[in-house]
């Protein structure tokens, strides 16, 4: 896996560099937990990673026209929590921005179904810090593109 490049903006003006780094790590860990749950197709872990109001938007750019579909995160979760090969998504050069209880992660990714490369694209995650102090994914928008 390639190293992650993390940047922040919009953080509290008096936050120390150490505090910012800790929060960035927690945000990225929430996204990595989501990817690990997706790979294993584990419903309980996906339920923990996704906020109950989460949405998932897919933008497929591989055809002659752009195809967009948006839906409820729970419905999306139902579609991936079925038996099958691992769904492996890997981030590259992730960027994190956050302020208060809102965070964004922007990253290029590649996606494998089992051992086979399926597609590449960009992910835009919106996360919210809940009352439990955990970061949860509130929205995912991703492109599906032919890999270079």
N, C-alpha and C positions, 0 to 999 in steps of 0.2 A: 504494500500500500504506500502511496506517495505521502510525503509529509503534508500536514495542513498548514496553510498560511492564514493567520487569524488577524483581523483588524477590527478595531472598535471605533465607533463614533456615537455621539449622543449620550455618552455616559455622564453620570453625575459629575459636576465640576470639581468636587472635592474628593472623589474616589481615588484611592491610591492605585498605583500600577498593579500591586499584588491583588487588591480587591477586584480590579477589572479582570485580571487573568483568571482568578478563581471563578468568577461568574461566566466568563467565556468558556472555560472548561466544562462547567455544569451544563451550559446550553448545548455545546457540542456533544457531551455525553448523552443528553436526551435524544439527539438525532441519531447517534450511534446505537443507542438502545433500540430505537425504532428499526434501524437497519438490521440489527441482530434478530429482532423478533420477526421481521419480514422474512429473513433468510430461513428461519426455523418454522415459519408459518404458525407461530404461537399466538393464539387468540388472547390469552390473559395478558401477555406482555404487550401486545399491540393495544389492548384496551387501556393499559396503564400509560402508554406513550402518547396516545391520542386523547385530546380533550373530548368530552362528550358532545360538544358542539362543533367538532372538527369538520372541515370540508377538504375535498381533494379535487383538484382541477388538472386535467390532462390536456396538453396541446401537442398534437401529433403533426409534425411538419414533413413527414416522409413522402406523402403523395403529391398529386398535382395541386391540391388545395389544403389549407390548414384545417384540421379537424379538432374541435374543442368539445370536451365533455366535463361537466362539473357535477359533483354529487356529495352526498353525506359521507363522512369518514367511516361511519359504522357500516354502511352498505359496501364501501370499498373494502373494508376489513373482511367482511363476509366472503368477498370474491377471492381473496388471497389465502384465507384460512381453510384451504382444502388440500387433500393429499397431493403431493407432486414434488418435483425436484426443488432444491433450494433456490430461492430468489435472492441473488446476491447483488447488492448495490454498494458501490464504493465511491466515496467523495474524493474530490481532488481540489486542492486550493480553496478550501472553504473560507468564507468571510463572515464574520459575526458583527452585528450591530445591536446594541440594546440600550434601553433606558427604563428605569423602574421595572415594571412587570411585563414589558413588551420586548421581544427580541426577534431578529431576522437572521437567517442563515442562507447565504447564497453560495451555490457550489456547482461545479461541473461534476458529472457522474458518469460511470459506465455501469451497465446492468447486464447480469448474466443469469440465465436460467440453467441451473446445474453448471456444467462446465462450458456451456456455449454462450458466447457474447450475443446478446439480443439487440441492444441499442445503447446509445449515449444521449446526453442532453444536459439540461440545467435544472436544478431544484431551487425553489424559493420556499423556505420554511418560515412560517410565522409561529412564534411560540409565546405562551403566556405563563407567567409564574402564578401559581394558584395559591390559595390560602394555606396549603400544606407546605409551601415554599419549594415545591417541585416545579420544574419547567415542563410544560405539556405542549404538544404540537396542536395548534389551533387551526392551521391551514397549511396545505402543501399544494403548490402549483409547480408542475414540471413539464418540460418539453421532452418529446421523443424525437430523436434525430438519428440519421445514419452516422455511424462512427467514422471519424476521419481515417 
